[in-house]
């Protein structure tokens, strides 16, 4: 699937902070235990910081002990794409936003039930929308 949002790199640089640009567009990783969303457990949605797409729900978030926000599944099938990542001499599965192509993190087969998956996501690639904000 091709990303639905097509921006030039200059447009991305203008729209994102330097840290977010590094993670979302250059496939960077924030240091473990530093992400602003690591300990967010209030009901709500986690959206792509690049395009606002709904990606994960708090209901599917868990403490993996990895130092990054972790989820058992995406909010819906098709909102997150998976690609093989062989960088740094490892073999992993990268996850990206299907709408803008932004790098989110990686998915691993060591999560809890019911999926057995751990979507390990950079806080910088997400924005949190509390559930009660939709009522405002």
KARAHU-V973145 format. One record per backbone hydrogen bond with DSSP energy under -0.5 kcal/mol. CO is the residue of the C=O (numbers start at 1). NH is the residue of the N-H. E is the energy in kcal/mol with one decimal. If there is no record, write none. Layout:
co = (CO:CO)
nh = (NH:NH)
e = (E:E)
This chain:
co = (4:5:8:9:10:11:12:17:18:19:20:21:21:22:22:23:24:31:35:37:39:43:44:45:45:46:46:47:48:53:55:56:57:58:60:62:62:67:69:70:71:76:79:81:83:85:86:87:90:92:92:93:94:95:95:96:97:99:99:102:104:105:106:107:108:112:112:116:118:118:119:119:120:121:122:123:125:127:128:129:130:131:132:132:133)
nh = (6:7:12:13:14:15:16:21:22:23:24:25:26:26:28:27:103:34:38:40:41:131:58:47:129:55:56:127:52:48:75:46:60:61:72:64:70:33:121:62:119:79:98:96:94:92:89:90:92:85:94:107:83:104:105:81:101:4:5:97:122:95:120:93:118:115:116:111:108:120:71:121:106:69:125:126:49:47:130:45:133:134:135:136:136)
e = (-0.6:-0.7:-2.2:-2.6:-1.8:-1.8:-2.0:-2.9:-2.2:-1.9:-3.1:-2.4:-1.1:-0.7:-2.0:-0.7:-2.6:-1.4:-1.2:-1.3:-0.6:-2.8:-2.1:-0.6:-3.2:-2.4:-1.9:-2.5:-2.2:-2.6:-3.5:-3.3:-1.4:-2.2:-2.5:-0.9:-0.7:-2.3:-2.8:-2.4:-3.4:-1.4:-2.5:-2.2:-2.9:-3.0:-0.8:-1.9:-0.6:-3.0:-0.6:-2.3:-2.2:-2.7:-1.4:-2.7:-2.1:-0.5:-3.4:-2.5:-2.8:-2.3:-2.9:-0.6:-2.5:-0.6:-2.7:-1.9:-2.0:-1.0:-1.6:-0.7:-2.1:-0.7:-1.3:-2.0:-2.6:-3.4:-0.6:-2.5:-1.4:-1.1:-0.8:-0.5:-0.5)
